[in-house]
Amino acid sequence: MGRGTFFHAVPVILGSNLPPYRSPPYRPTPKTPEQERQIMSEYLYLLVSDLEPMLAPKITGMLLQMDEDIILDLIGSPEALKEAVKEATKILADWIPQQLKLVKKEAACKFMASIIPKPKL
């Protein structure tokens, strides 16, 4: 996506889909693609946090792994964003228990290591 494209595309894509209280804050035009990406990620976070406040940081990070055109489509389509957030939530629902099992296994290994006598060298 070229420099400045985000700011030209957002009003066209978002149009009247934006509720008045969620219009992006005024900011000077970004000078670099990194600044564009930062603004887009902050705005995406606001939208995701409305749908899934507890998991918003993780879900936003997952969505930001997508292509910028897809991200702009998600920002412009509340239904597409809801669907993407729902899918990300399902993925996290499977991932979190796996991580907890690993933590428990790690804790069990530490406990076992603590009770087993250390070999004398």
Sequence and secondary structure as in RCSB ss.txt:
>XXXX:A:sequence
MGRGTFFHAVPVILGSNLPPYRSPPYRPTPKTPEQERQIMSEYLYLLVSDLEPMLAPKITGMLLQMDEDIILDLI
GSPEALKEAVKEATKILADWIPQQLKLVKKEAACKFMASIIPKPKL
>XXXX:A:secstr
  TTHHHHHHHHHHGGGS GGGS       SSHHHHHHHHHHHHHHHHHHH TTTHHHHHHHHTTS HHHHHHHH
H HHHHHHHHHHHHHHHHHHHHHHHHHHHHHHHHHHHHHHS     
